Amino acid sequence: MFKPLTTTLTSLGVSALLGTALHAAATTTRPASTTTAAGATTTATTTADATTDAMTFALASATATASTASTVATGSTVATASTAATGSTAETAFTTATTTASTTASTSTTAARSATAAARSAIAATATTAPRALEWQTCPADKIGMECADLQVPVDWQKPDGRKITLKLGRLKATGTSSEGSVLVAYGGPGGPGIAITQSNPGWWAKLRERMDIVTWDTRGYGEQFRGLSTGLQCAWTRIPIPDLPEDDADFGRLSDTNRGYAEACRLKDPELFANMSSADQARDMEAIRKALGEEKLNYYGASYAGFYGQDYARLFPGRVRTMVLDGTWSHSAADWEHELEEMARSNEQFLRRFFTWCADHDCADVPGLWRAVIARADRTPIPTKTANVAYKSRDLQSFALALARQGDTAWPKLAQAIRKAAKGDASDFVPKRGARYPDQATGVTECTDWPRAANRAEITAAVKRLRRVAPNAGTANTMASATLACIGWPQPVTNPPAPLPKGLPPMLGAGAWGESDAVQRVLSQVPGSATIHHDGPGHTLYGVNACARDHINTYFTDRRLPATTTKC
């Protein structure tokens, strides 16, 4: 999950206060004003977009004050103000509201002045968030007819008027007679370059493009080193072995300082961007993209790590979701994080148990017992290899074994051979033929803000015991319990921890292969009416490689029609 996504996908607001206010404005239908005279009551409601809703509400409220003062109860003042507020410009709204308020409230100079002041305040409040029209032009080095545009967003959504960064957007226009809207696509990583990946796989979207535009973007912070065209975090992204479990408090302290050293090399180049790289920041960028596209609601496809962007968007902007697909992802929406860690470990254990079951019928029935002996031995003393200076502890072997087990029966004979050889004291067959010789991960600039981390060694020890109990063959390998060891001592706190999804979301669609579909189903169990597509086989994400899943997903995007709650593809 921490590894950057390859182009073939073969591997995984404003201020917090103002963002909440805009979210409420965007997702609720509320009384704009109520005026009463001679027993008559008129209520005007608005459902304007967040960019105009605050202004509409202020104008309507100001007009209601003037209207009450003059005992006019026809509701026309409110209607006029509401219409103006949703017009083409804030200036038009201001002029209309001011004129109307002055006419209606002629008997109340104070009320008219209040209306004018409220209108001015509303315009000032929304001026900085109103999106500019996107200027589309041919993408750099384009070969598939993709258009690109730049979108300026705040580097820190808590400071909407502060420094801006550039998001590079890419669009494949609908090929039909007209477009029925856009689907926003992200491929994960984090850092998977949306534009480059889409250019490499244009055929994926051919059927969906008959009715809808495909829009993607290069995510904030992941620039040139990731082939991204958006503003990048200027640091040396590195890959390092996953740390060992600290054996005592001194080890924990050294691990903390080591991790901080890696982090500071990135943070010092751009502290502000470094601090705003969470999946929630990506979700707020998605909302800015939706507004810039002029879409009333969002259609979103998120693969792998980008599924977390989608979950965070659903949490921040539930009233703006039309359709959302989470493909090959995990849960960032658990109410009980310890329980979710256990589910990750159980899923890993299941990968090895599938392999052991296969072995029972394929002349390797001895392998499950040999495996348990191997990891017990490696717990005491690393098992050597024929590669110089490479020997493996139990978690190293578990991580490599899981990588092979996930590939299915094409890789299982190799895994059986590697285990038998390791049982004789030689773990050489676990050494990767290329790349890092130990399980590793990239600098966790996004990950370390998204996932809970241990505060002390006692927490780590407790988690390890718990996960080893539920997954005796897989242990803590390839779970967030081991991945977040690299986040201990990180200079940026966990700003975006997992949290449950809110009520009121529309039905969503999940998809995934072994393990992934179960994780997605846990997420979508919080959203009534949702469905999950299960592929009973190896792989990572389905849309690009599974025609059955792709057809269901396309139908959901175009017609909002879901397959059966549990669908197999």
N, C-alpha and C positions, 0 to 999 in steps of 0.2 A: 504493500500500500504506500510505503514511503518512496518506492522507486519511481522515477519519472516515467510517464506513460510513453510507450513506443508508438510509432505511427500506425502500427498494425493492431494495437490493443491486445497483444498477446500476454501481457503480464498481469491491476488496479491503478443615523442617516443624517446625512443630517446628523445631529448629535443623538446620543442614545435617548435623550429626553424628547428632542424634536422629532426623531425618527418614530418614536411611539405615537406622538401627536399626529404626524402625517399618516401613519398606519391606521390610526383610528378614523381619521378623516376619509381615508380611501376605502374603508371597508364597512362603514356603517351608514344607514339611512336615518337621518335624525331630523327633528323639527328645526327649521331655520327660523321661524318666528310664529307667534300666535297672537292674533289681535281679536279683541272681543268688543262688540257694541250692539245694544238692543237684542242681546241673546244670541248673536251670530258669532261663530268661531271659524277662523280660517287658519289652516296650517299649511305652510309651504315646506317641502322637503327637498333636499339636494343630495345627489350622489356623484358630484363632480370628482374628477381625478384629484390626487393629492396636490398637484401643482396649482389648481384653481379652487380647491374646496375650501381652504382656509379663507381665501378672499370672498368667496360666495357667502360663507357663513357670517363673516364680519359685515358685509354689505347688507345681507338680509336682516341681521340683528339690528343694525343701525336704522334701517328703513322701518323696522317694526316699532322702534322707539318713537320715530317721527310720526308714524301712522297712529299709534296709540294716542299721542298728544293731540292729534287733530280729529280723533274719533272716527277715522275712516277704516271700515272693516271689510273692504272688498277683496283684499288680498292682492290687488293689482300691483301695488308698490313692491311687494315681495317678489312677485312673479317677474316684474321688470328687472329688479336687481339680480335675481337668480339668472335670468336670461343673459344679462350683460356679463355676469361673472364667468359664464361658460363660453363667451364669445371669443373672437380671434385674438384680442389683445387685452392686457390689463388696463391700458389707457382708455379703451372704449368702455370697459366696465366702470371705470372710475367716473367718466363723464356722465354716463347714463344714470349711475346711482346718485351722483351729486345733484343732477338736475331733478330727478324724480323726488329725492328726499326734500329738496328745497321747495318744490311745488306742493307736495303733499303736506309738508309740515309748515306751511306758511304761518300758521298761528303759533308756531313754537320755534323761535330762532335758535334756542339752545339745542333742541332736538336735531335741527338741520345741521348745526355745526358738529354735533356728535356723529351724525351719519357721515359727513364729509371726512372727519378725522379717522373714523373707523375704516372708511374706504381707502384712505391714504396709507394707513397702517397695514391693511391687508395687501395692498400692492407692494409695499416695501418688503413684507414678509415673504412674498412669493416670487419676487423679481429674481432672487439669486438661484431659485430652484427650477425656474421655467426652462425647459430644454430647448436648445437651438436646433434648427432643422439640420439633419445630417447631409453632408455633401458627399455623395457616392461617386467614386471613380475607380478605374481599373486597378486591381490589386498589384503590388509589386511582383514581378516575375509570374504573372498570372498565365495559366494555360487552359483554364476550364470555364472562363467567363464569369469569374467571381469579381464582385465589386467590393471596395473597401471604403471605410469612412472613419474619421477620428471623432472620439467623444471625450470631452473634458469632464472629469469628476474630481471631487475633493480627495486628496490623499488621506485625509482624516475626516470621516463622515460626521464627527462631532464638531468640526469647524467648517461648515459648508461654504463660508466666504474666504477660507484660507487657500493655501497652495493647491494647485490643480496638477493632476497627472493625466496622461493620455491613454485611453483604451482604443486599440485598433479593432474595428469591427469588420467582419466579412459577410457578404450576402450572396447567395445563389437565388436568383429570382425564380418565381414560379414559372413553369413552362406552359401552363394552361392558358386559357383566354384571359383569366384574371386571377389574382391572388386572394385567397380567403383568409389571409393573415400570415403570421410568422411563427416559426418554431425556433426557439433559442436553444443552441446545442453547445454542450461542454463535455470534454472527453476525460477530464480527471488529471491525474498525476500525483500531487498538484503540479501545475506548470505545463500540462499538455497544451501545445500551441494549437488553438482551435482552427486558425486559418490554414496552417501547413497541413494538419491532419485531414481537414476537409478537402483540401486540394489533392491530397494523395488518395482519397477514397470517395470521389464524387458519385460513383455508381450506387453507393449506399442509399442515397437520398432521391434517386431518380423517380420512384413511384410517388413519394410524398410531395415532391416538387410539382407534380401535375396540378396540385391544388394550393400549395402553400410555399411561401418563401422559407429558405433555410438561412438562419443567421447564426453566426458564431463570433467569438472574440478571443483575443489573447489576454489571459488573465493578468491582473496587476502584479507587478514585481518580477514576473518570470520573463525576462527579456531575451537578449541576444543569445545567451548560453543555452536557452531552451528553444531557440528558433522563434521566439515570440517578438511581436512588433509593438507591443504596448510598453509603457514606461517600466524599465527594469530596475531591480535592486542591484546596485553595482557592488557585487561581492564575489569572492571565489567560492562558488558552490562546490562543496566537496562531498565525497562518499567515504565513510569511515565504518570500520567493523562495529557491530552492535556491542555495547559494553558488557563486560561480565557483571554478574550480580555482586554487589559489594559485600564482603565478608564481615566487615566491622565498621564502626563509625568513621574510622580514619579513611577507609576505602570510599565510604559515601562522600566524605569531604573532598577527597581527591577527584572523584568522578564529577562532583559539582563544579569544581574549578576548571577541570578539563573541558567540560561542556560549555562553560561560560567563555572560555578562550576561543573555541570555535565560533560561538555566536557573535562575540564582539567584533570579529573580523568582518562580519556582514553588517552588524548594527551601526558601527561607527561611520560607515560610508553614507548612510541615509537613515538616521534614527527614526524619523517620522514615518517613512514608508515601512521600515522594519517592524514598527509597532502596529501597523495596520494591514496585516497580511492574512488575517484569519478567514475561514470560510464564510463568516458573517459579513466581512468586508466585501467578499466576492458577491454575496447575495445582494448587498446594497448596490453594488455596481450593476447587477442584473436588473434591479428596479429602475435604475437610471437608463439602462438600455431600453427597457419596455417603454418608458415615457418618451425617449427619443424616437422610437419607432412609431409612436402614436397609437400603440395597441391599448385597448381598454383593459385587457387581462393578458396574463403570460401563459404561453405554451412552452414547456421546457423539457428537454431531454438531457439527463445527466448520467454519464457513465463513470463507473469506478469512483475515484475520489470526488468527482463533481456531483455525485449523488448527495454528498454532504452540503454542497452549495444549495441544492434544491431543498433539502430538509430545512436548512436555515432560512431560505426564502419563505418557505411555507410557514415557518414560525414567525417571521417578521412581518410578512405581508399576506396573511391568509385570504383576505378578500380580493386579492389580485391574481389568484391562481385560477386559470381555466382548465388546463390539463398539465399533468406532471408525470414523467416517466423516470423511474429510478432503476438503472440497469447495472447489475453487477456491482452493487455497492454494499455497505454495511450500515449499521445503525449509529446515527448521531442524535438519536431521539429517545434514548432510554431514560426512564425515571430512576432506575436502580443501576448505577454504573457497574457495581461489583457483579451483579447478576449478568450483565451484558458481557463482561470479561469472561465469565464462566461459559457463556454461550459460544464465544469465540473459540475457547479451548475445546469445548465439546465438538464443535464443527471440525477442528483440526484432528481430533481423535477419530472422528468418523472417516476421514480420508485414509488414515492408516488401517482402520478396521476393514474398509472396502478391499484394500490391498491384501490384508491377511485372509479374508474370505476367498479371494481369488487364488491365493497360494494353496489353499486346502485342496483345490482341484487341478493345480498346475505344478506338481512336483516340487513344492517348496513349503510343505507343511511344517518343516522345522524352523522356518524363519521367524515366526512370532516369538518363540522362546529365545532364539538367538538374539533378537532385537532387544528384548528386555535385559538380557545379560550384557549386551554391548553398552547400553546407556547406563547401567549400574556401574560398569567398569570405568566408563568415561567420566562418571561423576567423581570417582576417586583419583584417576590419573588420565590425562589426555591420551587418546590413542594416536600413535604416530602415523605418518604417511611417508611415501618415498619422495615427496617434494620437500626441499630443504626448508627447515624452520617452520613447518606446518604440522600441527597436531590438533586434534579436535576434542573438545569437551562435549558433554552430553547434549547441551542445547544447540551447539553447532551441528551435530549429527541429526538432531531432530528437525532442525530448520531445513537442511538439505534433503532429508527423507521426505518431508512434507512437500517440498517443491516437486519431487519426482512423483509422489503419490497423487498429487493434484492433476498430473498429466494423463492419468488413466492407464489402461492395460498396455499401451504402447511403451510406457516407461517402466512398468512393474517388473519385467524380467531383469532389467538393469539394477533396480533397487534391491531385488532379492540377492543378486550376485554381490552387490556392494556390502550388504549386511553380513553375508557369509564370510566375506573377506575380512571385514572389520572384526568379526568374532575371533579370527585367527591372529589379530593384532596389527592389521594393516588397513587403515581407513582411506587408502589412496583413491579408491573408486568414488569417493564422495567429493574429491577435489574438482571444482569446476574447470572445464577445459579452457575457458577464457574469463576475463574479468577478475573480480576480487576473489581471493581464496577463502575468505570468511564471510558469513552472512553479514550484509552491510546495509546502510541506509544513507540517504542524502541529508544535507543540513536541513533541519526541521523547522524552517522559518514559519510555515503555515501550521504544520502538525503540532508544534509545541504550544500554539495558542488555542488549539481545538480540543485537546485531550487531557483529562486529569493526569497528574503526575504525583509520584510519591513524595511526601514531605520529609520522610526520614526512613532510616533503614528498617525500622520495625514494620512500617507499612509494606515495604517490598517483601520482607520475609513472610508476612501474613498472606499476601497475594500469591506468592510462589507456592506455599503449602496448599492453599485452596485450589489453585489451578492444577497442580500435580495430582490432587485427589480426584478431580473430575476428569482429568486427561492423563492417565499414567504413562501412556506411550508417547504422547506429543508434548506434555509439559507446558511450559510457558512460551515455547517457540512460536514465532509468527503471530503473537497476540500483542495488544497494546501494552500489556504489562512489561514485555521486553522492549518493545519499540520506544516507549517513553522513557526508558532509562537514559537515553541521550538528551532528554529535556530537563533532567535534574540540574538545577543551577542556572537554567536559562534566564537571561536578563528581562525577558518579557513574560508577564504572568499569563495564566490561562484565561483569556478574555472571552472565549466562546465555548464553554463546556457543553456537553450533551444535555438536552432538555426535551421533555415530551412535546409533541405537536399539539397545537390548540384545537379546540372544537370548531366546527363550522367549515372545515375544508371540503372541497368537492372530492368525489371519488378519484383516486389516483391509481396508477398502474406500475407494478414492479416487475422485474425480470432478472433471471440469473441462472447460472449453472450450479453445480454442486456447492452447497454451503451458502453461496451468495443469495439464492432465492429464499432460503430460510431466514437469512438476516433481513432481507427486504420485507418479507412477510411480517416479521416482528414490528418493523416500522409502520407498515400500512394497516396493521391490526388496530391502530389508533384512529384510522380514518374510515368510517362506515361506508360500505359500498365499494371499497377498493378491491382490486384483483392482483394476482401475482402469476407470472408465467414461469414455470419450472422446466429446466432442462436437466434430465437425469443423466448427466455425463460431465466430463471435464470441460474446462474453458473459463474464460473471463469476459463477461458481457455477452449479450446475445444479438443485438440489433444488426451488427455488421456481418454476422456469420450464420444466422439462423433465420431462414426465410419464413418459417411459421411464426416466430416471435415478431419479426419485422412487419408482417401483414397485420397482426393484432395491434401493434403499436401505431402503425399508420392509421388504421381505422379509428383508434381512440383519439388521435390528434385531429383528424378531419371531422369526425361525426360525434365525438364524445361517447362512443359506444364501446363498452368494456367486454372482454371475454368472460367466461365463467370465473368465479372467484378463485379457484385453483385450476389453472390450465397447464397442460403438459405440451411441450414442444420439443 
